[in-house]
Amino acid sequence: MNITFRQMRYFIAVAEIRSISGGAASVGISQSAVTDAIRFIEAEVGAELFARHAKGVVLTREGQQFLRHARNILDAMNDIRGAIGKEAAGIEGRLMIGATPIVTGYFLTDLLARYRQAFPAVDIEVVEERSDYVEHMLINGELDLAILIVPGLTRPEALDHDVLLRSDMRVWMAPRHPLSHHDSFSLADLAEEPLIDITREELQAVSNAVWQAQPHRRPAYRSASVEAIRGLVGTNAGLAILPDLLYRPWSLDGDRILAKRTREQLPTVDIGLVWRRLTRQSDVVATFMETARGKRTTR
């Protein structure tokens, strides 16, 4: 059986709140990721664990059994972490991390909270800059690690990276948009639609890859502000193609914005842990890397 601890945590959140959207909000990830996790668990155990109804979900008899086992497993894991955590008190020092604004706002904060809880004696400083400048500081030894969108690194020969998250690109639109009732459509169907481009440099390479088949398109709007794009899409001013990482179905986004997949397989936005090649890592850096790798996911 290949069920992960993360999937069990998602299941428990939904079981306790009795809502997939509420469970997704409580663990801070997309509703689609929680739905996929539950479907995977049900396929693995060979039983339906939730009965769906208009107001949410309720556990089936098999679901109640799985909930008991899942809680026991996670409690046992927490006991192990607690025992190991006694050794964490000896880890102290300073950690310098570089990141871009998108990464800081939508990924890094939760990871930092996890690490601080496990290693409270480590002093962490985050430097938020453009991706190329973060790479420059990393290569010069001014930073210990970086969390960046990869690929797209300008100095790959000097850096190693490990992907922590793969975020799918989807089409954002208002619920009243004519295409909102279509189960699927292609990028060609968007050719005459007013499009909204995000001008954040860390997302530019992925955006260019999405539209490489239509190089002469003319976006109706361009903005570096994710919140501005949310507003424009929500008022039906245009469509945007953005990663699920930025989509928040548990907020007003769930009422104002739909995120739909295209028939084409779009590139993903990959967030990676980046470090200078051939560098011997301190205990502080090594423990952060292990914490980050434990947070791998798809969103």
Residue pairs with C-beta under 8 A, 6 or more apart in sequence:
1 44
1 45
2 44
3 40
3 41
3 44
3 45
5 73
5 74
5 77
6 37
6 297
7 37
7 40
7 41
8 41
8 70
8 73
8 74
9 27
9 74
10 23
10 24
10 27
10 29
10 33
10 34
10 37
10 38
11 37
11 38
11 41
11 49
11 66
11 67
11 70
12 67
12 70
12 71
12 74
13 23
13 24
13 26
13 27
13 34
14 20
14 22
14 23
14 24
14 34
14 38
14 50
14 57
15 23
15 50
15 59
15 63
15 67
16 23
17 23
17 26
17 56
18 56
18 57
18 58
19 56
19 57
20 31
20 34
20 35
20 38
20 56
20 57
21 31
21 249
21 250
21 254
22 56
22 250
23 34
24 30
24 31
24 33
24 34
24 249
24 250
25 250
27 34
28 110
29 297
29 299
30 244
30 247
30 249
30 299
31 249
31 250
31 254
32 244
33 244
33 297
33 298
33 299
38 49
38 50
41 49
41 66
42 48
42 49
45 62
45 66
47 60
47 62
47 63
48 60
48 62
48 63
49 59
49 60
49 62
49 63
49 66
50 57
50 58
50 59
50 60
50 63
51 57
51 58
51 59
51 60
59 67
81 118
85 118
88 118
88 119
88 287
89 121
91 119
91 121
91 122
91 283
91 284
91 287
92 119
92 121
92 122
92 284
93 121
93 122
93 123
93 282
93 283
93 284
94 122
94 123
94 124
94 125
94 284
95 122
95 123
95 124
95 125
95 144
95 145
95 284
95 285
95 288
96 125
96 127
96 142
96 143
96 144
96 145
97 108
97 124
97 125
97 126
97 127
97 143
97 144
97 145
97 146
97 147
97 288
98 126
98 127
98 128
98 129
98 134
98 137
98 138
98 143
98 145
98 146
98 147
98 148
99 108
99 126
99 127
99 128
99 134
99 146
99 147
99 148
100 128
100 129
100 130
100 131
100 134
100 148
100 149
100 200
100 201
100 202
101 128
101 200
101 202
102 149
102 200
102 202
102 203
102 226
102 245
102 246
103 147
103 148
103 149
103 202
103 271
104 126
104 128
106 245
106 246
107 147
107 164
107 165
107 245
107 271
108 126
108 147
110 295
111 147
111 291
111 292
111 295
112 124
112 126
114 291
114 295
115 122
115 124
115 287
115 288
115 291
115 292
116 122
116 124
118 287
118 291
119 284
119 287
119 288
122 284
122 287
122 288
127 134
127 137
127 143
129 137
130 201
130 202
131 148
131 149
131 152
131 153
131 154
131 201
131 202
132 154
134 143
134 146
134 148
135 146
135 148
135 153
135 154
135 155
135 159
135 274
137 143
138 145
138 146
138 159
138 274
138 275
138 276
139 155
139 158
139 159
139 276
141 276
144 275
144 281
144 282
144 284
144 285
144 288
145 273
145 274
145 275
145 285
145 288
145 289
146 273
146 274
146 275
147 164
147 271
147 272
147 273
147 274
147 292
148 161
148 202
148 271
148 272
148 274
149 202
149 203
149 206
149 269
149 270
149 271
149 272
150 161
150 163
150 270
150 271
150 272
150 274
151 205
151 270
152 202
152 205
152 206
153 159
153 161
153 274
157 277
158 276
158 277
159 274
159 275
159 276
159 277
160 274
160 275
160 276
160 277
161 272
161 273
161 274
161 275
162 272
162 273
162 289
162 293
163 270
163 271
163 272
163 296
164 271
164 272
164 273
164 292
164 293
164 295
164 296
164 297
165 245
165 270
165 271
165 295
165 296
165 297
165 298
165 299
166 268
166 269
166 270
166 298
166 299
167 243
167 244
167 245
167 268
167 269
167 270
167 271
167 298
167 299
168 243
168 244
168 261
168 266
168 268
168 298
168 299
169 206
169 210
169 241
169 242
169 243
169 244
169 266
169 267
169 268
169 269
170 241
170 242
170 243
170 244
170 247
170 259
170 260
170 261
170 262
170 266
171 179
171 185
171 190
171 239
171 240
171 241
171 259
171 260
171 261
171 262
172 229
172 233
172 239
172 240
172 241
172 242
172 247
172 257
172 258
172 259
173 179
173 180
173 233
173 236
173 239
173 257
173 258
173 260
174 180
174 233
174 234
174 235
174 236
174 256
174 257
174 258
175 255
175 256
175 257
175 258
176 236
177 236
177 239
177 258
179 185
179 189
179 190
179 193
179 239
179 260
180 258
180 260
182 260
184 260
184 261
184 262
184 263
185 260
185 262
185 263
186 262
186 263
186 264
187 210
187 211
187 213
187 214
187 262
187 264
188 214
190 239
191 214
191 217
193 238
193 239
194 219
194 220
194 221
194 237
194 238
194 239
195 217
195 219
195 220
195 221
195 238
195 239
195 240
195 241
196 219
196 220
196 221
196 222
196 223
196 229
196 232
196 233
196 237
196 238
196 239
196 240
197 207
197 219
197 221
197 222
197 223
197 240
198 207
198 222
198 223
198 224
198 226
198 229
198 240
198 242
199 222
199 223
199 224
200 224
200 226
203 242
203 243
203 269
206 243
206 267
206 268
206 269
207 241
209 267
210 241
210 266
210 267
211 217
220 237
220 238
221 229
221 232
221 237
221 238
223 229
223 232
226 242
226 246
229 240
229 242
230 253
230 256
230 257
232 238
232 240
233 239
233 240
233 256
233 257
234 252
234 253
234 256
234 257
241 266
243 268
243 269
243 299
244 259
244 299
245 269
245 271
245 299
247 253
247 257
247 259
248 254
249 259
273 289
273 292
273 293
275 281
275 285
275 289
281 289
